[in-house]
Amino acid sequence: MSKIGKINISIPEKVKVALNGNVLNVEGPLGKKSLNIDLDIFDLNIDTGKEISIKPKKINKDTKRLWGMNRSLVNSAIIGTNVGYEKTLELTGVGFRAALKGKQLNLQLGFSHDINFDIPEGITISVEKQTIVKVRGYDKQQVGMVVSKIKSLRPPEPYKGKGIKEKDQYIIRKEGKKK
């Protein structure tokens, strides 16, 4: 049995959940999200708008794998539409800066040119200091993808630690040349 799949998902008051065929629609104060759930494999029970439980119809290797994942996807959609997800990025390096210009994030990362990163729909980016960037959104996967794309523009290097990293990310440092 799946340890994660067995746990019921509680629905906050502000979030509305509706099942239309194989599509689960989740609507909250921050946005709407729809998930495809295979009802041939799983039974989805919505208890008076307070809890959701997912149970497989037959338990075998494949359904055990998918059970916890589907439960996590539904839980992430509910949390995202109610509270949202946020990740913080830190720019480390001399002259590394970030600024917002309309719907673009302008990054100065030590190259001979500035990098303009287009902000996708459903994501809000705020620059607190010139070196701290916060990425917010209601879709957990989309927030992670945007953060990953921004980090890939200048990944942290192991000698001086210059680059873009997430807050509290540990970088394994290397020792430089010795004489």
N, C-alpha and C positions, 0 to 999 in steps of 0.2 A: 504494500500500500504506500501511496505517496504521502510523505509527512506534510508537505506544503499543501497538496491538493485537498487534504481532509479538512483544513481550516476554513471555516465559513468567513465570508467577506461582509463586513458591516457597511451599510450605506449611510452616509451622513444625511442630515435633513435637507441640505440645499441641492443634493444631487438626485436626478431622476433617471431611472433605469427602465428601459422597455425592450422587449424581445419581439422582433418582427421577422418571422421565418428563421433563417440561420444568422441573422444580423442582430447583434446586441448594441443598442444605442444608449450611450451614456451622455447626459447633459448636465452641466454644472455651471457655476458662476463664471468660470474662466473660459469655457468653450464646450464644443461637442466632439465626441469621438465615437466611431462605430467600429465594432469588431466582428469578424466572421468566426462563428463557432460551429463546429461540425456536430450537429445534433444526432447524427447516426451513431456516433461514438459516445457522446456525453449527454447526461440529463442535467438541465440547468433549472434550478428552482429559485424563484424570487419570492421571498416570504414577506408579503404586505409592505414592500418597499423598505424593509429594514435590514435584511440579510440576503445574500446570494450563496447558494451552495452548488458545487459542480461535482458530479459523480459519474464515473464511467459505467456504461451498460454491461460490458464484459471486461474483466480484468485479465490482461495479458501483458507481454513485454512492451508492445507499442503503446497501449493506452496508459500504462504506468508512466512512460516517458512524457507523453503529451498532457497528462492530467495536471501536474504541477505547473507546467509552462502556461497552459490556458488559464489556470487560476491566477497566476502571477500577472498575465496580460490584463485580465479583467480588473484585478486589484490596482495595477498601475494606472489604468484608464480612470478609475474612480478617484484615486488620489490626485491625479493630474488635473482633472476637471474641477476638483474641489479646492485644492491647495496650490498645485502646480509644482514644477521642479526647477531647481536653480543650481547652477555650477559657477564657481568663481575661478577665473584665470589670472595668473600673475605673470607680468612681463619682467624678466630679469636681464639686465644688460645696460651698458652705457648708451644713452640716446634712444632707448626703446620706449615708444609712446603709443598710446591709442587715443582716438578721438572719434566722435560720431559726426558724420556729415550727411544729413538727410537719412536715407534708408541704407547707408553704407557705413561700415566700420573702417576707418582709416588707420592703418598700422604702419609705424616706422620701426623697422626691425633690423637696422644696420645695413640694409642693402642700398644700392645707389638710387632706388626709387621707392616711393610709397606703395603699399599694397592696399587696395580697396576691396573689402569683403562685403558682398551683397547679403543683407539680412533677409532670410526667408520668411514667408508668411507664417504667422503663429508664434514667432520668436521675438522676444524683446531683449535688446542688449543695452546695458547701461555702463558707462565708464565712471567709476567713482573717483579714483585718482587717475593720473595718466598711465599708471602701470597696473591698475586693477580693473578687470572687465568682468561684469556679471551677465550671465546668459540665463534667461528665464523662458519658460514655456509650459504648456499643459501636456505635451506629448513627450514622454520620457525618452523614447528612441530618437526623436528629432533633436532634442536638447543635446543628447550625447553625440549625435552626428555633427552638429554645428560646432561643438566644443572640439571634437576630434579634427575637423577640417581646419579650425583656427590654430590648433596646436601643431598641425602638420606643416604650417607655413614656416615655422622656425622651432623645431624640437630642441629641448635642452641638451646641451653638449656636456660631456662628463668632466672636462678639465676646469672650466670656470663656472659652469652652471648657467651660461647665458642661453636664453630662449624663452619660450612660452610653456608654462606648466600649470597644472591645476593646483589649487590651494591644498596644502598638506600632502602633495605628491613628493615622494622621496626620490632623489636622484643619486645614483651611485657615482661617487666622485672618484677620479683617478689621479694619481700623483704624476706631476710633470717630469721632465727630464732632470736627471741629476748630473752634476759635473764630476 
